[in-house]
Amino acid sequence: MKKYLVQGNRYQHPDLTKRFKELAAEYNRVEPEEIFPTPGGDGAIRSVFLNLSMPGDRVVLNHPSYSMYSVYSSFRGLNQVRVPLKEEGDWWKEDWEKLVKEVRDARLVAIDDPNNPTGSPMIMGDEGRLRELVETTKGIVLLDEAYYEFSGYTASRLVSKYPNLMIVRTMSKAFSLASFRVGYLIANRDVVKALEKGSTPFDVALPSLVAGITALENPGYARRIAQEISENREELYRGLVSLGMKTYRSITNFLLFRHSGELVEPLMKRGVAIRNPVRGFYRVSVGTREQCRIFLDKLGEVLENSNTEQG
Ligand SMILES: Cc1ncc(COP(=O)(O)O)c(C=O)c1O
């Protein structure tokens, strides 16, 4: 990156984008023409929502799911249909029958797989189920595999076969490049060509593109991070359970747990940021072992305080 930063006065050479596409294609065993580089995974989601739908179109979402689907749907004036996930023991599952019924007249179906915020697997790259979705809908199935490096499954091999299947990827998670804003869409080559017409070859900034290239040249790093986070996640899971929290299993880099009291503010006061994506549920990111330990200590403190206050 240092080498390239001094060239920031010039527009980046198209060979860099070409290289990124080649590496992302190799990483996913698809063709470079099936890769559309974007500013983060959100850039990929935005491209599809804003370029491939019209106000008034119907968009089908699992609920809960990644918040930006709803943000872009509102911005684009889409009619949102939310299909509630079902709680099944330590996991959450999609309501498959309802989903298939609702996608019939949809322009867009956005599914994060694994799901955020539950951390549960959804379609798991299963061709039979994906075929049912892409053949039932007249629209686009946007499969968001932001957590692919943690889940280990993908539907990327199917984009050449199903032109209305598109896959979102990000380098913000296992590749640890969140602020660089690098991601990409894996889609049928005609879709990529069409989306390229509505963008410029400079949409991913030079430092980010070079960071993305370097990271894809060394995918072992992401594999190690995914492995380490998965181990820490299991420890964090046990810690949460031992604090009495109903905690859901996860195949991502976060855990969802249930608690009826207020946790965001008291934890923030103690230097720990967690999310409250749905009322009564909290989502915590898995960090290093040390960070997980600090979180569990602080959570223990907060719970103890609220027990004494109530007592
Ligand atoms: C399911 C899902 N998709 C996409 C993203 C977007 O990631 P980014 O825009 O940082 O690449 C996130 C981030 O949390 C996510 O959870």
Ligand as a Chemical Component Dictionary entry (heavy atoms), coordinates in Angstrom:
data_LIG
# 
_chem_comp.id                   LIG 
_chem_comp.type                 NON-POLYMER 
_chem_comp.pdbx_formal_charge   0 
_chem_comp.three_letter_code    LIG 
# 
loop_
_chem_comp_atom.comp_id 
_chem_comp_atom.atom_id 
_chem_comp_atom.alt_atom_id 
_chem_comp_atom.type_symbol 
_chem_comp_atom.charge 
_chem_comp_atom.model_Cartn_x 
_chem_comp_atom.model_Cartn_y 
_chem_comp_atom.model_Cartn_z 
_chem_comp_atom.pdbx_ordinal 
LIG C1 C1 C 0 -24.958 -9.735 6.586 1  
LIG C2 C2 C 0 -24.078 -8.571 6.292 2  
LIG N1 N1 N 0 -23.915 -8.183 5.032 3  
LIG C3 C3 C 0 -23.148 -7.142 4.708 4  
LIG C4 C4 C 0 -22.467 -6.435 5.679 5  
LIG C5 C5 C 0 -21.689 -5.249 5.230 6  
LIG O1 O1 O 0 -20.364 -5.270 5.486 7  
LIG P1 P1 P 0 -19.392 -4.159 4.880 8  
LIG O2 O2 O 0 -20.193 -3.132 4.216 9  
LIG O3 O3 O 0 -18.610 -3.644 6.034 10 
LIG O4 O4 O 0 -18.526 -4.894 3.954 11 
LIG C6 C6 C 0 -22.594 -6.810 7.021 12 
LIG C7 C7 C 0 -21.922 -6.053 8.079 13 
LIG O5 O5 O 0 -22.134 -6.190 9.241 14 
LIG C8 C8 C 0 -23.421 -7.908 7.336 15 
LIG O6 O6 O 0 -23.603 -8.315 8.595 16 
# 
loop_
_chem_comp_bond.comp_id 
_chem_comp_bond.atom_id_1 
_chem_comp_bond.atom_id_2 
_chem_comp_bond.value_order 
_chem_comp_bond.pdbx_ordinal 
LIG C1 C2 SING 1  
LIG C2 N1 SING 2  
LIG C2 C8 DOUB 3  
LIG N1 C3 DOUB 4  
LIG C3 C4 SING 5  
LIG C4 C5 SING 6  
LIG C4 C6 DOUB 7  
LIG C5 O1 SING 8  
LIG O1 P1 SING 9  
LIG P1 O2 DOUB 10 
LIG P1 O3 SING 11 
LIG P1 O4 SING 12 
LIG C6 C7 SING 13 
LIG C6 C8 SING 14 
LIG C7 O5 DOUB 15 
LIG C8 O6 SING 16 
# 
